[in-house]
């Protein structure tokens, strides 16, 4: 998978989880993909100050991304 294909795959994964975040007044954007293994995202809106955003990141976002792109090792939220 090329870097561009990986980016499109991760965007597709984010599109899958985005409606759940938007229903709570939040959103997510892809910041970068490092070494084709580490994805940096930015939680936005109500997700920024939410006390469960780390759980959302791990059980929702990271799981969904890994389902689409198993080579991803970690998803990191940047503030």
N, C-alpha and C positions, 0 to 999 in steps of 0.2 A: 504494500500500500504506500503510495507516495505521500509526501507531507500535505499536499493539497487535498488528496482523497481523505486523509485522516481528518483534516480540518472540516471537510464537508460532513464526514461521518459524525464528528463530535457536535457540530451544529445541529444535525438531525436529532441526535440524542437530547440536546438542550431543548429543541422544539417540542420533544415529547413530554418533557417535565415542566416546561414554561407555563402551560395553562394552570397547573396546580399552584405555582408560585404567584401568578397573576391574580388568581381567585382570592388570595390573601393580601393583595396590594403590593406584591413584590415582583421581581424579575431577576434575570441572570444574563450575563454576557460573557462571551469567551474573550479572555485577555491574551493568552498565548499557549503554545504547546512547546515544551522544552524537551529536546532529545527524543521526541516521539514517545515519551513515557509519562511526562508530568503535565497535567492540564491546570492552567491558572484561570480561574473564573472570578467574576465580581458579582456578588449578590447586591441587588438594588432595591430601592423603595422600602417597604415595610420589612423586608428580609434583613436589612442592615442592622437594625437594633433588636431583632427578634431573639429571644432567649433559646429557641430551639434551632437556630440556623446551622449549628455544627451537626446536629442530628439530621437535618434536611440535607446538608452537604454530603454526609456519609451514606445514609440509607436511601436517599433519593437520587441526588445528582451523580455521585460517584458510581453507584450501582447501575444506573441507567447508562452512563458513559461506558463503563466496562462491558456492559451487555453488547453494546454496538462496536466497541473497540477494545478487545481483551488485552491488548498490549499495554494499555494505560495502567500505570502502577499506582498513581495517586492524583487526587484532585485537590487543589489548594485554593482557598478563597483569599483574595487580596482585598484589603480595605481601601 
